[in-house]
């Protein structure tokens, strides 16, 4: 976490330096570069928070699965003939005539 924070702080400092140089030299390309670097820093922080919340959620779900006191219930799969039902097989085939 500290590595990412130091990296973001470094990117923001670099972006501010680029923007300061852009104002002094009156160059649009340096201002654009500073904006892109600062956008990268913001995107890195957004991804960091999203991933950290997801990892926290997944670890909470695994803890719930291990702590669960209900016994394991096997899954019973229905066969094809059971899923059709009794009334569905007695229907005549549909005709496509007009």
Order of alpha helices (4+ residues) and beta strands (2+ residues): alpha-alpha-alpha
